[in-house]
């Protein structure tokens, strides 16, 4: 682990850099100088897959490639006392954002939203929110742990929620359900600050992070409202590392093995066949 004061510096810098990402307007990033995107599925604390994605992205040798990470927290790896180790991926992101501020993007998922809003997430009777907070203290001690944890929350609040490429590929963790779609207001994603209503069920940000309706009609309506043609998302686990639920969407999953990601051209129009063919495996 880096020294706590050094980690706090990285995290605070990541908050500033995330807000100042070139091409960001509100909570949507339209990446600058982007020729292709590498989109990771939900990582949930898997350091090995994070490392594999960095190797695949090879950002230093590919200045036009942008790496999009999503849902880093709430994993299965634990410290001896029980705290969740998934904060380590947030630490790694913070360091990576400092190195490649234009090329690296972190999209929150429903787990980050639950953590910063205090909405409890349970799995097998374990409180994942509490385990994540305990992990920060386990790593950085009782003196610095609470401050590091609060800075994680500040970062989650500062993150964008979608990336849209020049060739109309949209990346978001999920999409609103059909019932919520009638209330979904894309302009709320352009706002500089959230309202409480944005983050509650029925709110536009909540819908983008929590919905699971991948029916063709619902995806088509979401893309119409977001002014895009294709969607790369996560949120829905897959035993094969990815799924193609309709003609407009690819879902990638990096939480377990096999792990899928998408390497998508961003500088030219895509056919459906080309879009689906962008899936890769770690």
Number of C-alpha atoms within 10 A of each C-alpha: 8 10 10 17 13 9 19 20 14 19 25 17 16 27 21 13 19 26 19 14 21 16 15 18 16 19 23 22 23 18 25 16 17 18 19 22 25 23 29 29 31 30 25 25 25 22 18 9 22 21 13 12 23 13 10 15 19 13 17 11 8 12 15 18 25 27 22 23 22 26 28 28 27 24 19 14 15 17 13 8 10 13 22 28 26 24 24 19 20 20 19 16 21 27 18 17 22 16 13 16 17 23 24 23 26 24 23 25 24 21 22 24 21 16 21 16 15 11 14 12 16 11 8 6 7 10 13 23 22 16 21 23 21 23 24 25 20 19 21 20 14 12 10 17 19 16 16 26 20 14 18 26 16 16 24 22 19 22 22 23 25 25 23 21 22 19 17 21 24 23 26 24 28 27 28 28 21 20 12 18 21 11 13 24 16 16 12 17 22 17 13 12 13 17 12 9 12 18 18 15 14 18 20 24 26 23 25 27 27 19 21 16 15 21 12 14 11 17 26 20 15 22 19 12 14 17 14 19 19 24 25 24 27 30 23 17 17 19 11 15 22 25 19 14 13 13 15 20 25 23 28 30 30 30 25 18 14 15 24 26 28 25 20 23 21 22 16 12 13 17 10 12 9 12 22 18 13 14 21 18 16 13
